Amino acid sequence: MITKDMLPLSFVEGEGFRELMNFVEPEYRVPTRKTIVSRVELKYEEGVKKLKMDISQSEKVAITTDSWTALTTESYTTITCHYFTDDWEMKSAVLQTRSSDERHTAQNIAAQLQAAAEEWGLTDKITACVHDNAMVLANRTIADWESVPCYAHTLQLAINNGFKVGSVHRVVAACGRLVSHFHHSTVATAGLKKKQDAQNLPKHKLIQYSRTRWNSICDMFERLHEQRWAVSATLSDRTITKQNDARTLELTDQNWQVIEDILPALQSLKCAITALCSETHVCISLEQPVTNSLLTRHLMSIPGESRAVGEFKEAVATSLRKRIIPESDDTSAGKKPVYIASALDPRHKHLHFVAHSPLGDRENPV
């Protein structure tokens, strides 16, 4: 139960749990925390042996790695392995999550990856290593592994560049202040519910965005767009919102127009990331077709849309081209797995994306 539900080891020492077990089975002796630790460690060793046996049956594997910092300011590095079974079922397993006290230099990260590969017997099996964009140099030091930057992280960086556009940034900040007001005011929250009832709108709470998750801005805009008139009515009601607060919090018609115009682009970007973040099937062949679709359709300016939205799309498209589309003089780009996989995927047999990729080169053997 502790391992399955991710409960703390101190759970067995809880007074409520002991009273429950005493009621269910008075004769049962609840194991001590030390005993639980021993059992968890034994279960871990059994799991490691089983996982090594499963991985050993695969000829080739790929790994993903990322470094992150806990709330306690402790740094950790996680390594995950991806492989196919004999029945062509794709599986993923976390190999390790270990603290990392050293600086995140290329040499240190490469040493951690090499050590993990040796420990799990994967030295000659790893074909590719997926990583965020900050770890490209680290993985290039391991010559036998294909370095594959995480597409979701790449797209996130491009989208963040779009949110830096002054007019869009101001709208995001204004929406954040508005949502924060409703989250911190019980009077405003109760008033919003009454306005939702009066206007027959869904009783949904407003969503605050997170600085580390760009798609939360899309969620915030969607919810505000849905609840626009209930929010406006709440701010206009002087029994709920003071006049000074209303002047500070109310969004202008121009702000609402930006939200309405930018939502289709944000929803397309969110859909792209969702499609490329699957853990149940291989999705590398989608990268180039999705990128082409974004650049030639969803990030193209539309007549009549606000200037802010046009600048946002241009900023994202420019950043995406710089990060995804290789330089014209890079003759080896067309030989990378990301392009070959796209060309060989029967779902993309029309190859509309070829003209915007190295595969469009006549001299490319693919």
C-alpha positions, 0 to 999 in steps of 0.5 A: 500500500505504501509503494502503490499509493506513494505514502510516507514511511511514517504512515505505519506510525500514525495513530489513526492507522493503528486504531483502524488496524486494531479495529479490523484485526486486534491480533495483528501487529503493525510493522515498525517503520524500520521493517517497512524500510527493509521491505521497500528496499527488498521490493526495489531490488526485485523490481530492478532485477525484473526491469533489467531482465525486460530491458535485456531482451530489447536490442535497442533502447532510447533514454530521456533525461532531465534535471530539476530542483525540488522545493528544498533547493536540492538538485536531481537528475532523472533518467527514463528508458523507453523500449519495445517488447517482443510484441511491439508494445512500447514501454517506459521505465524510470531508471533512476532519480538521484541527487546531483550536487555537482554543477550541471556542466556537459562533462558532469551530465555526460558522466551521469548518463554513462554511469547509468548506462553501465549500471543497467547494461545499456552501454551498447543499446542506447540509440538516442537521448532525448533532453531539454535544450539546455542539455544539448552540449552534454549529450553531444559529448557521447558520440554514439548517442543521437542527441534529440532535443525535446520538441515540447521544450523547444516549442515552449521556448518559442511560445515564451518568446511570443509572450514577451511581445509587449502588448501580449505580455500586458494582457497576460499580466492584466488577466493574472491580476484579475484572476488573482483578485477572485482567488483571494476575495471570498466576496468576489467569488460568491458574487461571480457564482451569482452572476453565473446563475443569473446568466446561465453560465457554467459554474467554473472557477477562473484559472490562474496561470503558472510561469513554468507552464505556458499552456496555463495561459491558454487555459486562463484565456479560455476560462476568461473568454467563457466567463467574460460577461459574468466577470464584467457584471461582478466588477460592475456591481458596487456591492461586490467590487469597490470602484477603485478595484474595478478600475484597476481590474477591468479589462479593456475591450482591446484586451478582450479582443486580444484574448479572443483573437489569440485563443485559436493560435494557443489552442493549436499550439497546445494541441501540437504539444499534446500530440507530441507528448504521448507515452504510449506510441512513438511520435518523433515522425510527427515533429516535422509535419506538425512544425510545418502545419504550425508555420504555414497555417496556424501561425500565419497572420489573419486579416482583421486580427489585432496587431498584438496577435500578429506580433505574437504569431510572428515572434513564435514562428521566427523562434520556431524556425530558428530552433527547428529548421536547420541551416541551409548549409547543414548537409547532414540534417536530412540524415537525422532520424527526425526527418527520416522517420517523418518521410517513412511514416505512411500517415505522411505519404503526401509529404507536404512538409518536405518543401520546408525540410532538408528532405526537399533537397534533391541530393538527399538519398531519402 
